[in-house]
Amino acid sequence: GDSVTQTEGLVTVTEGLPVKLNCTYQTTYLTIAFFWYVQYLNEAPQVLLKSSTDNKRTEHQGFHATLHKSSSSFHLQKSSAQLSDSALYYCALSDRTEGADRLTFGKGTQLIIQP
Amino acid sequence: EAAVTQSPRNKVAVTGGKVTLSCNQTNNHNNMYWYRQDTGHGLRLIHYSYGAGSTEKGDIPDGYKASRPSQENFSLILELATPSQTSVYFCASGGPGQCNTEVFFGKGTRLTVV
């Protein structure tokens, strides 16, 4: 089956400095897409970025990620962290299995932005 | 914005009891999912469905059953609840299209089994 590996645990970044959260994957399927979901405290996860195109940069809310199939990676980056970026971040992979889009998540990375 | 409603939002159950978590979506999505969220494990897929009458096993289906009686509703059933099933459960819906379609989550159900 599919698997997604993220930077584990807690990442603390000082406000204004860059952020990078790593995500790599393993899959046996060809029809795949990738997502970053963000979950703020006491809220539901919501999509931040998505991509299914190799080597194409996708951006939203100041974050960006590029899917690199050659290295099986989809890292999340931001050039300047803001206090409001503090949240739990999930990398996820979607493929078509048994007629449904099956979404597999990594274990999540807790990002804390400190003043 | 897609609407996914879960009920109840909080539940305390006794060991060995039956628990049913309900999920309703009003966006005519084909795909629906049940995940549980635990620290250190992230979101793990329990069951999913691609339409009314279908249910598929996810990565951790043991101890859980699912039911999709209609396009809008998807239930998760714990026939014999155990303390290890204490968790936060999220329902989500998405589709019907290509697998780059995002899914939308409900607000979650906090289940405590004592």
Interface residues (C-beta under 8 A of the other chain):
Chain A: G1 T31 I32 A33 F35 E43 A44 P45 Q46 V47 K50 S51 S52 Y90 A92 S94 D95 R96 T97 E98 G99 A100 D101 R102 L103 T104 F105 G106 K107 G108
Chain B: N30 N31 Y33 Y35 G40 H41 G42 L43 R44 L45 Y48 S49 Y50 G51 S54 E56 G58 D59 F90 A92 G94 G95 Q98 C99 N100 T101 E102 V103 F104 F105 G106 K107 G108
